[in-house]
Amino acid sequence: METFVAQIPVPSMGATVHELTLIDVEVKPGDAVEKGQKCAEFESDKSAFDFEAPCSGTIKKILARAGDIVDANSPFLWIETSDGSQKHLEVRDSGANGKDAAKASAPVPKAASGPVPPPAAAPVEHKSQSHAVIGVAQPSNGVKWTPKALRIIREAGFDPETVTGIAATGPGGRVSGDDVEKFLASSPAPKAAEENAPAEVAKQETVCIAGIGFAVPKTVKTNKELLEKFPGKTEEEIVKTTGISQRHIAGEDEDVTTYAARASANALEMAGIDVSEIDGVIMATIIPDQPVPSSASALAKHLGIPHALAFDLNAACSGWLYALETGRAFICSGTAKKLLVVTAELLSRITNYEDYSTAFLFGDGAGAAVLTDSQSGHQLHRLALSGDASQYEAIQRAGGGAKNPIAKPGCDLSAFYLTMNGAAVFKYAVVAFADIIEQTLKRENLTVDDVDWVVPHQANERILKAVSKRVGLPYERFVVTIGKYANTSAASVSMALGWAAEEGIFEAGDKIIFCSVGAGLTYAGGLLEW
Protein backbone atom coordinates (compact mmCIF):
# COMPACT_ATOMS: atom_id res chain seq x y z
CA MET A 1 0.00 0.00 0.00
CA GLU A 2 1.29 3.45 -0.91
CA THR A 3 2.60 5.49 1.98
CA PHE A 4 3.19 9.22 2.40
CA VAL A 5 4.52 11.53 5.13
CA ALA A 6 1.92 13.49 7.13
CA GLN A 7 2.84 16.55 9.15
CA ILE A 8 0.88 16.29 12.41
CA PRO A 9 0.18 19.60 14.20
CA VAL A 10 0.29 20.52 17.87
CA PRO A 11 -3.25 19.97 19.13
CA SER A 12 -5.67 22.85 19.51
CA MET A 13 -7.30 23.24 22.91
CA GLY A 14 -9.91 25.81 21.94
CA ALA A 15 -10.04 29.46 20.99
CA THR A 16 -8.62 30.71 24.30
CA VAL A 17 -5.51 28.48 24.36
CA HIS A 18 -2.84 29.73 21.98
CA GLU A 19 0.29 27.97 23.21
CA LEU A 20 1.21 24.77 25.01
CA THR A 21 4.22 23.38 26.83
CA LEU A 22 5.61 20.07 25.60
CA ILE A 23 6.18 18.09 28.79
CA ASP A 24 7.44 14.79 27.46
CA VAL A 25 8.05 12.94 24.18
CA GLU A 26 7.73 9.16 24.35
CA VAL A 27 8.69 8.32 20.76
CA LYS A 28 11.68 8.96 18.52
CA PRO A 29 12.33 8.95 14.78
CA GLY A 30 12.16 5.42 13.44
CA ASP A 31 9.60 4.20 15.99
CA ALA A 32 6.53 2.40 14.70
CA VAL A 33 3.33 3.67 16.33
CA GLU A 34 -0.26 2.52 16.37
CA LYS A 35 -3.25 4.81 16.07
CA GLY A 36 -4.20 5.98 19.56
CA GLN A 37 -0.74 5.28 21.02
CA LYS A 38 0.54 7.92 23.44
CA CYS A 39 3.37 9.85 21.80
CA ALA A 40 3.75 12.93 24.00
CA GLU A 41 2.33 14.94 26.86
CA PHE A 42 1.36 18.61 26.63
CA GLU A 43 0.22 21.14 29.19
CA SER A 44 -1.81 24.30 28.70
CA ASP A 45 -2.67 26.87 31.34
CA LYS A 46 -5.85 24.88 31.91
CA SER A 47 -4.85 21.21 31.91
CA ALA A 48 -2.33 18.50 31.06
CA PHE A 49 -3.17 15.88 28.47
CA ASP A 50 -1.72 13.02 26.42
CA PHE A 51 -1.08 13.42 22.70
CA GLU A 52 -2.01 10.25 20.80
CA ALA A 53 -0.96 9.22 17.30
CA PRO A 54 -3.81 10.08 14.89
CA CYS A 55 -2.81 7.16 12.64
CA SER A 56 -0.55 4.14 12.49
CA GLY A 57 2.84 4.51 10.85
CA THR A 58 6.51 5.34 11.44
CA ILE A 59 7.80 8.48 13.15
CA LYS A 60 10.04 10.37 10.71
CA LYS A 61 10.75 13.65 12.48
CA ILE A 62 9.94 15.37 15.78
CA LEU A 63 9.96 19.15 15.48
CA ALA A 64 10.08 20.14 19.17
CA ARG A 65 11.72 18.88 22.34
CA ALA A 66 10.62 18.54 25.96
CA GLY A 67 10.24 21.92 27.62
CA ASP A 68 9.49 23.83 24.41
CA ILE A 69 6.52 26.18 24.35
CA VAL A 70 4.79 25.85 20.99
CA ASP A 71 1.81 27.41 19.27
CA ALA A 72 -1.39 25.41 19.00
CA ASN A 73 -1.78 24.01 15.45
CA SER A 74 1.93 24.48 14.63
CA PRO A 75 3.78 21.45 13.14
CA PHE A 76 4.79 18.87 15.74
CA LEU A 77 5.88 15.62 14.09
CA TRP A 78 6.01 13.74 10.80
CA ILE A 79 4.52 10.25 10.43
CA GLU A 80 4.95 8.03 7.39
CA THR A 81 1.56 6.36 7.00
CA SER A 82 -0.86 4.79 4.54
CA ASP A 83 -3.89 6.19 6.39
CA GLY A 84 -5.88 8.17 3.83
CA SER A 85 -7.60 10.21 6.55
CA GLN A 86 -4.31 12.09 7.02
CA LYS A 87 -3.75 12.77 3.30
CA HIS A 88 -4.61 16.45 3.70
CA LEU A 89 -1.54 16.77 5.97
CA GLU A 90 0.87 15.28 3.46
CA VAL A 91 4.33 16.82 3.27
CA ARG A 92 4.93 17.29 -0.44
CA ASP A 93 8.71 17.55 -0.14
CA SER A 94 9.75 14.91 2.39
CA GLY A 95 12.65 13.45 0.41
CA ALA A 96 15.91 15.15 -0.47
CA ASN A 97 14.67 18.54 0.64
CA GLY A 98 12.82 17.22 3.66
CA LYS A 99 15.37 18.72 6.03
CA ASP A 100 14.76 22.19 4.64
CA ALA A 101 11.02 21.64 4.73
CA ALA A 102 11.23 20.59 8.35
CA LYS A 103 13.19 23.70 9.23
CA ALA A 104 10.71 25.92 7.45
CA SER A 105 7.72 24.37 9.17
CA ALA A 106 9.12 23.63 12.61
CA PRO A 107 7.43 25.40 15.51
CA VAL A 108 9.48 28.16 17.08
CA PRO A 109 9.96 27.33 20.77
CA LYS A 110 9.02 30.17 23.08
CA ALA A 111 9.68 31.12 26.66
CA ALA A 112 6.44 32.92 27.55
CA SER A 113 6.95 36.53 26.41
CA GLY A 114 10.62 36.18 25.52
CA PRO A 115 13.78 34.14 25.88
CA VAL A 116 14.84 33.11 29.36
CA PRO A 117 18.11 34.88 30.10
CA PRO A 118 20.84 32.46 31.13
CA PRO A 119 22.42 32.65 34.59
CA ALA A 120 25.25 35.15 34.69
CA ALA A 121 28.53 33.32 34.87
CA ALA A 122 31.04 34.42 37.44
CA PRO A 123 33.17 37.20 35.92
CA VAL A 124 36.64 36.11 34.91
CA GLU A 125 39.08 37.60 32.43
CA HIS A 126 37.90 35.56 29.47
CA LYS A 127 35.57 36.57 26.69
CA SER A 128 33.62 33.32 26.74
CA GLN A 129 32.36 34.14 30.24
CA SER A 130 30.34 37.24 29.28
CA HIS A 131 27.08 35.44 30.05
CA ALA A 132 25.58 38.29 32.04
CA VAL A 133 24.98 40.36 28.90
CA ILE A 134 23.85 37.59 26.56
CA GLY A 135 20.59 38.52 24.89
CA VAL A 136 20.87 42.15 26.05
CA ALA A 137 23.65 43.99 24.27
CA GLN A 138 23.95 43.52 20.51
CA PRO A 139 27.40 43.97 18.92
CA SER A 140 28.06 47.46 17.61
CA ASN A 141 29.21 46.25 14.17
CA GLY A 142 25.66 46.21 12.79
CA VAL A 143 25.26 42.43 12.68
CA LYS A 144 22.10 41.25 14.45
CA TRP A 145 22.19 38.06 16.51
CA THR A 146 19.58 35.97 18.28
CA PRO A 147 20.20 35.59 22.05
CA LYS A 148 21.04 31.89 21.56
CA ALA A 149 23.58 32.75 18.85
CA LEU A 150 25.28 35.32 21.08
CA ARG A 151 25.47 32.82 23.92
CA ILE A 152 27.01 30.09 21.76
CA ILE A 153 29.58 32.33 20.05
CA ARG A 154 30.74 33.89 23.32
CA GLU A 155 30.92 30.56 25.13
CA ALA A 156 33.07 29.30 22.26
CA GLY A 157 35.55 32.08 23.03
CA PHE A 158 34.82 34.34 20.03
CA ASP A 159 34.08 38.06 20.10
CA PRO A 160 30.89 38.77 18.09
CA GLU A 161 32.24 42.26 17.39
CA THR A 162 35.00 40.81 15.23
CA VAL A 163 33.54 37.58 13.83
CA THR A 164 32.91 37.67 10.08
CA GLY A 165 31.76 35.18 7.49
CA ILE A 166 28.71 33.80 9.29
CA ALA A 167 25.64 33.32 7.09
CA ALA A 168 22.58 34.94 8.73
CA THR A 169 19.53 32.76 8.06
CA GLY A 170 17.55 33.58 11.20
CA PRO A 171 14.39 35.72 11.44
CA GLY A 172 14.85 39.28 10.24
CA GLY A 173 18.29 38.50 8.84
CA ARG A 174 19.70 37.66 12.26
CA VAL A 175 22.51 35.21 12.93
CA SER A 176 20.83 32.17 14.50
CA GLY A 177 22.14 29.45 16.79
CA ASP A 178 22.24 27.04 13.83
CA ASP A 179 24.31 29.56 11.86
CA VAL A 180 26.86 29.80 14.68
CA GLU A 181 27.10 26.02 15.07
CA LYS A 182 27.84 25.66 11.34
CA PHE A 183 30.46 28.40 11.60
CA LEU A 184 32.13 26.76 14.60
CA ALA A 185 32.20 23.38 12.88
CA SER A 186 34.29 24.86 10.07
CA SER A 187 36.40 27.33 12.07
CA PRO A 188 39.55 26.86 14.16
CA ALA A 189 38.95 26.69 17.88
CA PRO A 190 40.09 29.51 20.20
CA LYS A 191 43.54 29.15 21.73
CA ALA A 192 43.90 26.25 24.13
CA ALA A 193 45.22 28.50 26.87
CA GLU A 194 42.04 30.58 26.71
CA GLU A 195 39.83 27.50 26.69
CA ASN A 196 41.49 26.15 29.80
CA ALA A 197 41.49 29.44 31.69
CA PRO A 198 37.93 29.29 33.13
CA ALA A 199 38.36 25.77 34.55
CA GLU A 200 41.77 26.66 35.97
CA VAL A 201 40.44 29.81 37.63
CA ALA A 202 37.41 27.93 38.93
CA LYS A 203 39.62 25.28 40.52
CA GLN A 204 41.65 27.92 42.34
CA GLU A 205 38.44 29.40 43.75
CA THR A 206 36.81 26.27 45.13
CA VAL A 207 35.96 25.82 48.79
CA CYS A 208 35.15 22.71 50.79
CA ILE A 209 31.69 21.61 51.91
CA ALA A 210 33.00 19.87 55.02
CA GLY A 211 29.59 18.88 56.36
CA ILE A 212 25.98 18.75 55.22
CA GLY A 213 22.84 18.16 57.27
CA PHE A 214 19.08 18.52 57.09
CA ALA A 215 16.08 18.35 59.40
CA VAL A 216 12.34 17.91 58.96
CA PRO A 217 9.39 17.92 61.39
CA LYS A 218 8.04 14.60 62.64
CA THR A 219 4.45 15.37 61.67
CA VAL A 220 3.51 14.21 58.17
CA LYS A 221 0.43 15.44 56.34
CA THR A 222 -0.71 13.33 53.38
CA ASN A 223 -2.58 14.35 50.25
CA LYS A 224 -5.58 12.40 51.52
CA GLU A 225 -5.82 14.63 54.60
CA LEU A 226 -5.62 17.83 52.55
CA LEU A 227 -8.18 16.56 50.02
CA GLU A 228 -10.91 16.64 52.66
CA LYS A 229 -11.46 20.28 51.65
CA PHE A 230 -11.66 19.43 47.93
CA PRO A 231 -14.40 16.86 47.28
CA GLY A 232 -14.21 15.35 43.82
CA LYS A 233 -10.42 15.61 43.63
CA THR A 234 -8.21 12.54 44.00
CA GLU A 235 -4.79 11.61 45.33
CA GLU A 236 -3.88 10.27 41.89
CA GLU A 237 -4.46 13.72 40.34
CA ILE A 238 -2.14 15.40 42.84
CA VAL A 239 0.65 12.87 42.40
CA LYS A 240 0.35 12.99 38.60
CA THR A 241 0.54 16.78 38.36
CA THR A 242 3.12 17.44 41.11
CA GLY A 243 4.83 14.20 42.13
CA ILE A 244 4.01 15.03 45.77
CA SER A 245 2.51 12.42 48.11
CA GLN A 246 3.06 14.08 51.48
CA ARG A 247 4.83 16.89 53.31
CA HIS A 248 6.26 17.46 56.81
CA ILE A 249 4.60 20.14 58.94
CA ALA A 250 6.13 21.92 61.95
CA GLY A 251 4.32 22.09 65.26
CA GLU A 252 2.84 25.34 66.57
CA ASP A 253 5.55 25.61 69.22
CA GLU A 254 8.37 25.26 66.67
CA ASP A 255 9.99 27.93 64.52
CA VAL A 256 12.59 28.48 61.79
CA THR A 257 15.41 28.62 64.33
CA THR A 258 14.37 25.22 65.71
CA TYR A 259 14.99 23.46 62.42
CA ALA A 260 17.93 25.60 61.35
CA ALA A 261 19.68 24.58 64.57
CA ARG A 262 18.97 20.87 64.03
CA ALA A 263 20.26 20.95 60.46
CA SER A 264 23.33 22.92 61.56
CA ALA A 265 24.10 20.42 64.33
CA ASN A 266 24.00 17.58 61.79
CA ALA A 267 26.29 19.46 59.40
CA LEU A 268 28.78 20.31 62.16
CA GLU A 269 28.84 16.69 63.29
CA MET A 270 29.60 15.46 59.77
CA ALA A 271 32.33 18.11 59.42
CA GLY A 272 33.87 17.26 62.80
CA ILE A 273 34.01 20.98 63.58
CA ASP A 274 33.12 22.57 66.90
CA VAL A 275 30.63 25.40 66.75
CA SER A 276 33.19 27.70 68.39
CA GLU A 277 35.25 27.57 65.17
CA ILE A 278 32.47 29.09 63.07
CA ASP A 279 33.09 32.73 62.17
CA GLY A 280 29.97 33.43 60.12
CA VAL A 281 26.34 32.41 59.57
CA ILE A 282 24.45 33.04 56.34
CA MET A 283 20.76 32.19 56.32
CA ALA A 284 18.46 31.86 53.30
CA THR A 285 14.74 31.99 54.01
CA ILE A 286 11.54 33.62 52.79
CA ILE A 287 9.86 33.39 56.20
CA PRO A 288 12.19 34.41 59.06
CA ASP A 289 10.95 34.07 62.60
CA GLN A 290 10.74 37.87 62.79
CA PRO A 291 11.73 40.75 60.52
CA VAL A 292 14.47 42.11 62.80
CA PRO A 293 17.03 40.94 63.86
CA SER A 294 17.93 38.38 61.21
CA SER A 295 17.28 34.66 61.51
CA ALA A 296 21.03 34.18 61.08
CA SER A 297 21.60 36.22 64.25
CA ALA A 298 18.90 34.23 66.05
CA LEU A 299 20.63 31.00 65.01
CA ALA A 300 24.06 32.27 66.04
CA LYS A 301 22.66 33.11 69.48
CA HIS A 302 20.94 29.74 69.74
CA LEU A 303 24.14 27.87 68.83
CA GLY A 304 26.32 29.97 71.13
CA ILE A 305 28.49 31.78 68.58
CA PRO A 306 28.10 35.46 69.52
CA HIS A 307 31.13 36.82 67.65
CA ALA A 308 30.45 36.04 64.01
CA LEU A 309 29.11 37.80 60.94
CA ALA A 310 25.43 36.92 60.51
CA PHE A 311 22.83 37.96 57.96
CA ASP A 312 19.86 36.70 55.94
CA LEU A 313 19.19 36.74 52.22
CA ASN A 314 16.03 36.06 50.25
CA ALA A 315 16.30 34.61 46.76
CA ALA A 316 13.28 32.35 47.27
CA CYS A 317 13.84 28.80 45.97
CA SER A 318 17.35 29.72 44.78
CA GLY A 319 18.20 31.13 48.20
CA TRP A 320 20.49 28.41 49.48
CA LEU A 321 22.56 28.39 46.30
CA TYR A 322 22.82 32.20 46.48
CA ALA A 323 23.95 31.82 50.09
CA LEU A 324 26.49 29.12 49.14
CA GLU A 325 28.00 31.35 46.48
CA THR A 326 28.14 34.27 48.91
CA GLY A 327 29.86 32.05 51.46
CA ARG A 328 32.30 30.72 48.87
CA ALA A 329 33.22 34.27 47.87
CA PHE A 330 33.67 35.30 51.53
CA ILE A 331 36.09 32.43 52.14
CA CYS A 332 38.04 33.03 48.92
CA SER A 333 38.39 36.73 49.80
CA GLY A 334 39.56 36.00 53.34
CA THR A 335 36.45 37.45 55.00
CA ALA A 336 35.81 34.14 56.78
CA LYS A 337 37.41 30.71 57.17
CA LYS A 338 34.56 28.53 58.41
CA LEU A 339 30.95 29.39 57.64
CA LEU A 340 27.56 27.92 58.34
CA VAL A 341 25.33 28.33 55.29
CA VAL A 342 21.82 27.51 56.42
CA THR A 343 18.29 27.54 55.09
CA ALA A 344 15.03 26.88 56.89
CA GLU A 345 11.46 27.31 55.66
CA LEU A 346 8.15 26.81 57.46
CA LEU A 347 5.96 27.26 54.41
CA SER A 348 2.98 25.74 56.19
CA ARG A 349 2.65 29.11 57.97
CA ILE A 350 2.01 30.91 54.67
CA THR A 351 0.13 28.24 52.69
CA ASN A 352 -3.59 28.64 52.06
CA TYR A 353 -4.96 25.14 52.51
CA GLU A 354 -8.25 26.19 50.94
CA ASP A 355 -6.55 27.17 47.66
CA TYR A 356 -6.41 24.05 45.47
CA SER A 357 -3.65 25.51 43.28
CA THR A 358 -1.14 25.75 46.17
CA ALA A 359 -2.47 23.67 49.07
CA PHE A 360 -0.53 20.53 48.11
CA LEU A 361 2.76 22.09 46.99
CA PHE A 362 4.67 23.14 50.07
CA GLY A 363 6.28 21.64 53.16
CA ASP A 364 8.59 22.53 56.04
CA GLY A 365 12.25 21.70 56.51
CA ALA A 366 15.82 22.94 56.79
CA GLY A 367 19.32 22.26 55.52
CA ALA A 368 22.83 23.42 56.36
CA ALA A 369 26.38 23.18 55.09
CA VAL A 370 29.72 23.93 56.73
CA LEU A 371 32.06 25.71 54.30
CA THR A 372 35.82 25.82 54.92
CA ASP A 373 38.91 26.95 53.05
CA SER A 374 40.26 23.41 52.74
CA GLN A 375 41.28 22.36 49.23
CA SER A 376 40.47 18.71 49.97
CA GLY A 377 37.12 17.06 50.51
CA HIS A 378 33.90 17.99 48.72
CA GLN A 379 34.85 20.94 46.47
CA LEU A 380 32.27 23.60 45.64
CA HIS A 381 33.02 25.49 42.43
CA ARG A 382 31.96 29.05 41.73
CA LEU A 383 28.20 29.16 41.17
CA ALA A 384 26.44 31.19 38.49
CA LEU A 385 23.64 33.46 39.72
CA SER A 386 21.12 35.36 37.62
CA GLY A 387 17.40 36.05 37.21
CA ASP A 388 14.52 37.46 35.19
CA ALA A 389 12.55 40.16 36.98
CA SER A 390 10.01 40.38 34.15
CA GLN A 391 8.29 37.45 35.89
CA TYR A 392 8.24 39.17 39.29
CA GLU A 393 4.54 38.44 39.87
CA ALA A 394 4.65 34.74 38.91
CA ILE A 395 5.28 33.58 42.50
CA GLN A 396 4.71 35.93 45.39
CA ARG A 397 3.47 36.67 48.86
CA ALA A 398 2.36 40.27 48.54
CA GLY A 399 1.40 40.86 52.17
CA GLY A 400 3.67 41.27 55.16
CA GLY A 401 5.99 43.94 53.76
CA ALA A 402 6.03 47.73 53.77
CA LYS A 403 3.23 47.99 51.16
CA ASN A 404 0.83 45.81 53.15
CA PRO A 405 2.39 45.17 56.55
CA ILE A 406 -0.53 44.11 58.73
CA ALA A 407 -3.81 42.43 57.90
CA LYS A 408 -6.67 44.72 58.85
CA PRO A 409 -9.74 43.24 60.58
CA GLY A 410 -12.11 41.74 58.02
CA CYS A 411 -9.71 42.16 55.10
CA ASP A 412 -8.92 39.58 52.44
CA LEU A 413 -6.00 37.52 53.74
CA SER A 414 -5.04 36.02 50.37
CA ALA A 415 -2.12 38.45 49.99
CA PHE A 416 -0.52 36.97 53.11
CA TYR A 417 -0.31 33.50 51.58
CA LEU A 418 1.95 32.24 48.81
CA THR A 419 0.34 32.58 45.39
CA MET A 420 1.58 31.24 42.08
CA ASN A 421 0.78 31.46 38.39
CA GLY A 422 1.47 27.78 37.79
CA ALA A 423 1.28 27.91 33.99
CA ALA A 424 3.76 30.80 33.75
CA VAL A 425 6.14 29.20 36.22
CA PHE A 426 6.08 25.90 34.33
CA LYS A 427 6.82 27.63 31.01
CA TYR A 428 9.85 29.42 32.35
CA ALA A 429 11.11 26.75 34.75
CA VAL A 430 11.73 23.93 32.27
CA VAL A 431 13.77 26.07 29.90
CA ALA A 432 15.58 27.87 32.73
CA PHE A 433 16.54 24.66 34.56
CA ALA A 434 17.83 23.18 31.32
CA ASP A 435 19.81 26.32 30.47
CA ILE A 436 21.40 26.33 33.92
CA ILE A 437 22.55 22.73 33.55
CA GLU A 438 23.81 23.20 29.99
CA GLN A 439 25.72 26.37 30.87
CA THR A 440 27.27 24.72 33.93
CA LEU A 441 28.50 21.89 31.69
CA LYS A 442 30.04 24.38 29.25
CA ARG A 443 31.60 26.48 32.00
CA GLU A 444 33.19 23.41 33.59
CA ASN A 445 34.16 21.73 30.29
CA LEU A 446 31.92 18.74 31.01
CA THR A 447 29.50 16.63 28.99
CA VAL A 448 26.29 14.99 30.19
CA ASP A 449 28.22 11.72 30.43
CA ASP A 450 30.55 13.30 33.00
CA VAL A 451 27.67 14.16 35.34
CA ASP A 452 26.96 11.64 38.09
CA TRP A 453 24.09 13.44 39.79
CA VAL A 454 21.82 16.46 39.49
CA VAL A 455 20.51 17.94 42.73
CA PRO A 456 17.77 20.36 41.64
CA HIS A 457 15.32 22.57 43.44
CA GLN A 458 12.37 20.29 44.15
CA ALA A 459 9.80 22.34 42.26
CA ASN A 460 7.57 19.78 40.55
CA GLU A 461 8.33 16.25 39.39
CA ARG A 462 6.89 16.87 35.93
CA ILE A 463 9.16 19.89 35.52
CA LEU A 464 12.19 17.83 36.50
CA LYS A 465 11.28 15.00 34.11
CA ALA A 466 10.89 17.50 31.27
CA VAL A 467 14.29 19.01 32.14
CA SER A 468 15.84 15.54 32.10
CA LYS A 469 14.50 14.93 28.60
CA ARG A 470 15.54 18.37 27.38
CA VAL A 471 19.19 18.13 28.45
CA GLY A 472 19.61 14.42 27.75
CA LEU A 473 20.44 13.41 31.32
CA PRO A 474 18.72 10.23 32.56
CA TYR A 475 16.11 10.97 35.20
CA GLU A 476 17.70 8.27 37.35
CA ARG A 477 20.61 10.66 37.95
CA PHE A 478 18.33 13.32 39.45
CA VAL A 479 18.09 13.34 43.25
CA VAL A 480 14.35 13.73 43.75
CA THR A 481 12.82 14.08 47.23
CA ILE A 482 9.72 16.11 46.40
CA GLY A 483 7.45 13.07 46.84
CA LYS A 484 8.00 12.93 50.59
CA TYR A 485 9.11 16.47 51.47
CA ALA A 486 7.19 18.55 48.86
CA ASN A 487 8.56 21.95 47.76
CA THR A 488 10.45 23.54 50.65
CA SER A 489 11.60 26.64 48.74
CA ALA A 490 15.18 27.66 49.63
CA ALA A 491 15.62 24.53 51.75
CA SER A 492 14.88 22.02 49.00
CA VAL A 493 18.34 21.74 47.39
CA SER A 494 20.10 21.47 50.75
CA MET A 495 17.60 18.88 51.97
CA ALA A 496 17.96 16.78 48.81
CA LEU A 497 21.76 16.97 49.08
CA GLY A 498 21.63 16.12 52.79
CA TRP A 499 19.26 13.20 52.22
CA ALA A 500 21.45 11.77 49.43
CA ALA A 501 24.61 12.15 51.55
CA GLU A 502 22.89 10.44 54.47
CA GLU A 503 21.80 7.60 52.19
CA GLY A 504 25.40 7.24 50.99
CA ILE A 505 24.59 7.43 47.28
CA PHE A 506 27.51 9.76 46.44
CA GLU A 507 30.98 8.39 45.83
CA ALA A 508 34.31 10.20 46.01
CA GLY A 509 34.89 12.18 42.83
CA ASP A 510 31.22 12.29 41.79
CA LYS A 511 30.33 15.40 39.80
CA ILE A 512 27.08 16.90 41.09
CA ILE A 513 25.19 19.69 39.34
CA PHE A 514 23.09 22.11 41.39
CA CYS A 515 20.26 24.03 39.69
CA SER A 516 17.41 26.16 40.93
CA VAL A 517 14.72 28.54 39.71
CA GLY A 518 12.88 30.65 42.29
CA ALA A 519 10.49 33.54 42.74
CA GLY A 520 11.74 36.76 41.28
CA LEU A 521 12.62 34.96 39.08
CA THR A 522 16.00 33.92 40.43
CA TYR A 523 18.36 31.39 38.83
CA ALA A 524 21.36 29.58 40.29
CA GLY A 525 23.52 26.62 39.35
CA GLY A 526 26.98 25.13 39.53
CA LEU A 527 29.20 22.17 40.26
CA LEU A 528 30.09 20.26 43.41
CA GLU A 529 32.82 17.61 43.21
CA TRP A 530 32.20 15.06 45.91
Secondary structure, 3 states (H helix, E strand, C coil): CCCEEEEEECCCCCCCCCEEEEEEECCCCCCEECCCCEEEEEECCCCEEEEECCCCEEEEEECCCCCCEEECCCEEEEEEECCHHHHHHECCCCCCCHHHHHHHHCCCCECCCCCCCCCECCCCCCHHHCHHHCCCCCCCCCCCECHHHHHHHHHCCCCCCCCCCCCCCCHHHCECHHHHHHHHHCCCCCCHHHHHHHHHHHHHCCEEEEEEEEECCCCEEEHHHHHHHCCCCCHHHHHHHHCCCEEECCCCCCCHHHHHHHHHHHHHHHHCCCHHHCCEEEEECCCCCCCCCCHHHHHHHHHCCCCCEEEEECCHHHHHHHHHHHHHHHHHHCCCCEEEEEEEEEHHHHCCCCCCCCCCCECEEEEEEEEECCCCCEEECCCEEEECHHHCCCEECCCCCCCCCCCCCCCCCHHHCCEECHHHHHHHHHHHHHHHHHHHHHHCCCCHHHCCEEEECCCCHHHHHHHHHHHCCCHHHECCCHHHHCECCCHHHHHHHHHHHHHCCCCCCCEEEEEEEECCCEEEEEEEEC
